[in-house]
């Protein structure tokens, strides 16, 4: 099989890094704390944070930030889709066994 040369998008990877970092924290963090934790300049992190705020991926609590409601909502929808597939397959199995 041919080797793939799919490129990664740095901005997408930084957004994922931001979200993974926030989800790993026990409490909300300030912008400087997040920037230090990610090893990124505060200005860069600010851009990502406010884009994430607009999409409800991040929630602002005072001068701190924490994961927002959108990511768990996407997880719940994904889980519901898997449960639907399982139920459909179970009905198919039941019909085959009848």
Secondary structure, DSSP 8 states (H G I E B T S, - for coil): ---------HHHHHHHHHHHHHHT-SS-EEHHHHHHHHT--HHHHHHHHHHHHHTTSEEEETTEEEE-HHHHHHHHHHHHHHHHHHHHHHHHHHHHH-
